[in-house]
Amino acid sequence: MAPFLRERAPRLAEAVGSSVDVVQVRNDYFGETVTVAGLLGGRDILASLGDAREGDLVLLPAEALNADDTFIDDMPREELERSLPGVEIRAGHEVTEALRAS
């Protein structure tokens, strides 16, 4: 999905009037060849967001979280948010859906 989003990032940035960076998450929890959003661990996402800064908005695929707002590695979404102070974390089925909510 990252290559697809990278290709469209300039158009999205223009549409929202802000910079857009696509961060590819390396799945260490299950292995690099597993690329399904629902199998991304919170700790892998956190490791990939090392450059996130206060004021950033991070959009995650809704499938990355279960009904209890927890990642597959048992990391609660709240822990990810606490680990990235000032960074807003949103999960949605579509990028546009998440952007409309902001």
N, C-alpha and C positions, 0 to 999 in steps of 0.2 A: 504494500500500500504506500510506503514512503516514496518510491519513485513516481507514482501516480500523483501524489500530493505535491511533491517538489515541482513537478512540471506545471501544476496549476497555482502554485503559491504566489507568483507575481500578479495574476488576475485577482486572486483572493485579497491580496494586500491592497491592491488598487480599490477594490470594492468596499473594503472596510476602513481604508485610510490609515493603515498601520503596517508595520513590518510583520512578516509571517515567516517563521522558521519551522521547518519540518524536522522533527527529531526522531530518528529511527532507534527503536529500542531493541537491544540485543537480549535475547531470551536465554539467560544462563540457568534459569530454574529448570527448564525442560531440554535445553540445548538450542543452538543457533538455527537449526533447521526447522524448528517449530515456530511458525509465524502467525498463528491464529490469535486474534485479539483477546479471546476469552481465556487464553493460556499464558497471558503475560502476568508475571508476578509484580507486585507493588515495589519490591526492592530493586528489581531490574529497571522499572520505570524511573524510580528515584535515582539510580545510578546514571541513567541516561540524561536526566535533567540537571546535571551538575552545574550547568551554566545559567540556570533559571535565576532571575533577579526579581526583587520586589517590584510589583506592578505588572508582572507578566501574567498572561492568561494561558493556561495549559488545557487543551482540549483532548480528552481521552475517549476512545470508543466505549459506548455503553456496555458492550460485551466484556470489557475488562473487569467489571465489578459484578458481584452477585447481588441477590436481592437484599442482603444484609450490608451492602456497601463495603464489601471486603474483596480483596484480590485473591487469586487462587493460592498464593503462598501464605494466606491467613493474615496478611497485613491490612488493617482497616484503612479506609480512605482518609480518615482523620489523622492517622499517623503520617501519611504522605503529606498532608496539608501542614502538619506541625513541623515536618522536616524541611519545608520550603516556606518560611515565613514571608508573608506579603505576596505570595504567589496564589492566584485564584485557580482552583482545579475544578473543571467541569467535565461531565461525561454526558454524551449524547449519541444518538444514532446517526446524526449527520452534522457536519461542520456548520452548515448554515443554521441548523436548529440551535446549536450551542451559541453561535454568534448573535442570533436574534434575542436570546435570553439575556444578553449583557447590556 
